[in-house]
């Protein structure tokens, strides 16, 4: 991508060690007008950028940024606020998901939106598919922003609270399928369950049965015991 500005920006990247943040890190390393610092090493950067950071960014660190303290969120704010937006987008039967670059504030995921990228959710997509899709569009969002950072910051827009939805943190017990629910709801919940971290399951006679797959008509295939 051709850069619109020649100015170099110092960026403090705050990120954990995961696949999504690794994509952000590698993308930033290739942008010529970015001088990058990871998690520490600079007191007053031009930009603080958080990617999947597990802890609240203290106000002092946010205010230390000369231009802005920003967060990258895997959801289309003001929809999908919270810890598990990809999972809840599937549970809710939504048709699109994306990645949002927004200002950090004292309230999680509530700051003005700087830039968004959207991808479609196909009816066969699982949470792992959405993880892959959002990782694929992340470099485009970062590259586009750093083509004109101050221009995008000047055009940031306020979130419409009337459209806000909250994707609360999921727990292992949330993966239990309700066999009395409509077939579509059972299917959507199965799609939202990571097969390794919190696989879908059914309780039968006090025993947990792990679900391998659910079809759109609600037919369940159980994982065979080794």
N, C-alpha and C positions, 0 to 999 in steps of 0.2 A: 504494500500500500504506500502511495506517495504521501509524504508528510507535508502538511500545509504550513508548518511553522518550523523555524530553525532553533528555537529556544530549547535548552536542555532542562529537564525537570528532575529534581531529586525525589525519589519515591521510597518511602518506608513501607515494605510489604509485610503485613502481619498474617501469618498463615500456619496451620498445622501441617503435619506430614500426611497428606492423602492425595489421591489421584487428581481430584479436581483442582486443588491448589497447586499441584505440580504443573498442570497445564498453564495456569496463570503465570507461574514463575518462569517457565521456559519461554512463554510468549513475551514477557517483559524483558527478558535478557536479550531478545532479538530486536527490540525497538531502539533505534539509534538515538532518539532524544530523551532517553531515560537513563538516569544514574541510579542504580538499584541498591537498596539496603534491605536485608532480610531480618525482620523481627527486632533488630536493634542496630546500633552503630551510627545513628545520626539523631541529633536533638530536635532540630527544627526543619524538617523536610518541606518541600513544596506541597507534597501530597502524602497523606497516610492512606494506604489501601489495605482493607481487610478482606480476606477470602476464606470463608468457612472457619473463621477464628472462633474457638470454643468458648472464650471468655468475653465478658463485656469490656470494651475498650474504655479505659479510664478517661474522664473528661479532660484532664491535663494533657494527655497524649493527643487527643483529638484536636484540642485548641492549639497545640504546638505546630500544626500544619499551616503553612503560610497561605495556601490556596483553599484546601478542602481536605476533610477526612471522609473517605468514601468506603462503602462496603459493596461487595458483589454477592448477590443473593440469588439462589436458584428458585425463582418464582417470579410471577408477574405482579409486582406490587401495584396497587394495594391489596390485590388478591394474594393468597398464599403466604401471608406473614407467618413467621414461626419456624420451628426446628425441622419439620419434615414435609416441606411443600410438595415434593415429587410424589410421595406416597398418597397424600391427601388429594392431590389433583386426580389421581386414578380412582380413589374411593368415591370422590364426588362425581366421577364420570365426565370430567372436563375434556375439552377438545384441543386445548393448547396449553403450553407451558413455555418457560423461557428463562432468561437470565436478566437481572436488573442491577444496574449500577446506581447507587443512591447515596445521599449524604447520611452520615451517622449522626444520631441524636441520642438523648438520654433514653428514649423509648426505642426498643428493638424494631428495626425494619420500617420506621415511620418517617424517615427523612425524605426530602424532595428527591424526585427521580431525575437522574441525569441522562440515562440511556437504557434502552431495553432491546433485547433480541428475542424473537418468538419462534417456536417450532410447534408443529402439529403433533397431537397425540393420536396415534392410530389405535384402532379398537383392539389390536393384538399386543400393544405395547405393555411391558411390565416395568417395574421400577428400575430394573437394570437397563432397560432400553432408554428410559428417560435420563438416567445418569449418563449414558453414552451420548445422547443427543445434546444435553446441556454442555457437556465437555467439548463437543464438536463446535458449538457456536461461541464458546467463551473467547477464543482468540480473536474472532471478528469483532466482538464488543470491545475488547481491550485495544486492539489496533485502531479501531475507528475513534475511540475516545482520545487516544494520544496523538492522533492526527491534528487535533485542535482542542486541547483540554480546556482552555479558558473560554472558548466559544461554547462548548457543551455545558460547562458550569453556568454560564450566563443564561442559558435557555432551560435550566432545570425547572421542573414543574411540581406543584404540590399534589400530594396524593389525595384522591377523593375518598374520604372516610366512608361514604355510603356504599362503596364497593369493596370494603375491606372484608377479607375472610382470614381465619386464623388456623394454621396447620400445626396443631399442638404436637408436642413430642410424643412419639409412639413408644409403647412398652411391649415386651414379648407377649403379654396376655391379650393385647389388642389384635393379635393374629388369629384368634379363635373364630372360626366360621360358624355362623348361625344358620343351621340347616332349615330353619323355618322362614328365613328371609327370602325375598324374591331372587330368582336365579341371577339376574343382572347384578344385584348387590353382592351376592356370593362371589361371582366372577370378578368384579371390580376389587373386592378386598383381597382375593388371591393374587391379583396382578400387583397389588401394592406391597405384598409381603416379600421381603428379601429371603431367598431360600436358605441362606447361611446364617444371617444374623437373627432373624425372627421368622422362621417358616410358618406358613399357614397350617393350622391344625384343627382337628375336631375331637371333642371329648365324647367317648363312648364307654359307658359302664365304668366310669372313673379312670379310664385309660386314655392317654393322649395318642392320637393317630396323626402322623405328619402327612400333609397333603402334597402330592407330587404335582398335580395339575387340576385345573377346573375348566370345563368347557363353557361356552357362552350360554348353554341351556342349563347350566348348574350341575352337570354331571361331574362327580369327583373321582379322581384317580389317586389312590393312596400310595405313599412310598412304602416299598417292601422292606421289611426288616432284614438286615444283613445276616 
